[in-house]
């Protein structure tokens, strides 16, 4: 029997142990304890079985500030924790964000991040193409980044924070410490320094005006992302 099957069986038995039927509850608890002893499984292990991860690969090794903003937006909306690490694809090293949390939230977060990330990149690229040909590439990059940061902020302000209990928050923290104990959070690249970017920020806010995130309720509906007409 695989570890997951054992954990799921123990979880079901512990749930039965709360039964109002005293005999049924006692039998279930006894069986759960026996399985836990046989497989050296603790109650923490059982709790952590509710957690999972889902990954998204970014475009480059460096994480830009607007990408970090998008991660924060998704974390806020789905009650997940983002962890950035690296992966090699076709000889190129790229950053990847791993969303961790209580299932099915990481999977929903991954899907929504992918969709919003594509929309954000398309809007940013379009805005950069609109800049004067006399602009230096570095100036276009700064303007595009400022636009993208404001885009994320505008979307962020339209969503509600996913409520987690203190116990769930502590569980996610423990899961992160166990699974990603050797990974340290890095500082994202901020390429917008220099001249005032108010015009670029305003353009980003306006571009995100029709972007919406319809969050699933209790994980029972399909996540819907897109632009409203």
N, C-alpha and C positions, 0 to 999 in steps of 0.2 A: 504493500500500500504506500502511495507517495505521501510526502510530507503534507501537501495541500489537502489530500483526502483525509488524513489523520486529523489535521487541524479543524477541518470543516466538521468532521464527526464529533470532535470534542466540543466545538461551539454549539452544535445541535443538542448534545447531551447536557451542557451547562444551561442551555435555554430550558430544557425539560426539567432541570433541577429546580426551576422556579415555579413549577406546577403547584396548583392548589391541592393536588392529590399527593398526600404525604408519602405513600408507598412508591408512587411513580417518581417523585422528586428524589427520594433517597436512592433508588436504584440507578437513576440517571447520573446522579452525582458520584456514586460509587464507580460506575463504569468510566466516567470521565477521568476521575482521579487515577484509576488503574492504567488507562491509556497514557496519561501524562507521565506517570512513573515509568512505564515501559519504554517510552520514547524520549525521556528526559525533556519534556515540554513544560514550560512555566506558564503561568497566567498571562505574563507579559507577552510571551510568544503567541498566545491565542489572540490577545488584543491586537497585536501588530499584524496578524493575518488579515485584518480588515483594511490594511493600507496597501497601496500599489503605486506604481510609477508609470509615466508615459513621457516619451521624448520627442523633441522637435529639433531639427538641425538648422542652424543659421547659415548665412551666406559666406561668412568669413571667420577667421580665428578670433579677431577682436570683436568685442561686443560694444556696439554703439549705445549712446545714452537713450536714443529713441527705442531701441530694441529692449533695453532694460525697463523703460517705461511701459512698454507693451506687456512684458512679463509681469510687472507689478499690477497692471490693469487686470490681467487674467487671474492672478493670485487673489486679488480683491473680490473678483466676481465669483470665483469657484471655491474659495477656501482651501487653496493648495499652496505648497511652498516650492519656489523655483530654485534649482541648483544648476549652476553652469559648469560644464566640464568640456572635454574636447574629444573629437573623433577624427580619424583619417579616412577620407573618401577620395579614391582615385589619386592617391599620392598627395592630396592637399589636406592640411589640418583645418578643421572647422570647429567652431564652438557649437555646443548643443545645450539646450535647456531641458532639464528633467523636472517635470512637475510631480510632486509627491503629495499624497494625502489619502483620505479615506475613500475607497471605491464607492461609486464610479467617477468621482470628481476629477481625478487626474486624466482619465480618458476624455471626458468632456472638455477639460481645459486644453488638452492637446489639439483636439479638433478645432476649437474656437481660435486658438492661437494661430494655427495654420491658415485659417481663412482670413483672419484679420491681418496677419503678416503679409499675405499676398496683396490684399487691398492696400495696405500701407505702402508697400514697395511700389506698387503701380502708381499711386497718387504722388509719391515722392519723385519718381522718375518723370512723370508728366510735368510736375512743377519745375524740375530742373531744366527740362527741355524748353520751357517758356522763358528762361532767363536769356539775357542779351548774349550774343555771340562774343561780345567784347569782354565778358566776365572770365576771369581765370578759373580753371577747373577747381582749384581749392575754394574759391569764393562760391561757386555753384554747390559744392559739397556742403559748405557751412549753411548756405541758405536752405538746401534740401533737408539737412538735419534739423534745423530750427523748425521748418515746416512740419516735419514728421513728429517732433516732440510735442508740438502744439496739437497735432492731429490726435495723438494718444491721450493727451490731457482732456481734450473735448469729449472723446468717447468715454473716458474714465468718469467724467462728471455726470454721465447719463445712467450709470449702473449703481446697483445697491450692493453693499458688502454681504458676502455669504456668511451667515451666522454659524459660528462653531461654539460648542460648549467648552468649558475649561478643560474637561476630560479629553475631548477630541484634540484640542490645541496641544495639550501635554503629550498625547499619543503621537501626533505628527512630529513633535519635537524629538521624542525618543526614537522614532523611526528614522528620522534624518540623521541623528547622531550615530545610529547603528549602521546605516547603509552608506552614509557619505562622510564618515568621520575624518577622512584624509583630504577632503576637498575644502578649500577656503574660498570664500566669496571674493571675486575680483572687482575692481573698480571699472565701470564702463567708460568708453572713450567719449569725451565731450569735445566736439569739433566746432562748436558754435561761438567760441570766444572771439572777441574783436569788436566789430561795429554793432550797433543796435540791430536786432533782428525782429523788431516789432512788426514790420510789414510781412515777414515770412511767417511769424507766429499767427498773425491774423488770417493769412491765407490757409494755414493748416487747420485752424479752428473752423473756418468756413467750409473747407473741403470735407470735414468730418461731420458736417451738420446732419446728413441723412444716413450716416452709418449707425446701425443699431445692433444690439446684442439681446436676443430673446433667450434668456437663460432657462434651461429645463427645470421643471419643478420636481424636486425629490428624485432627480435622475430618471424620471419616467417618460419624458418626452425627448424627441430628437432636438439637438441644439440647432437653432436657426440664426444664421448670420447673413448680413447683406445690406444693401442700400434700400431704404424705403423710397417709394415714388412720390 
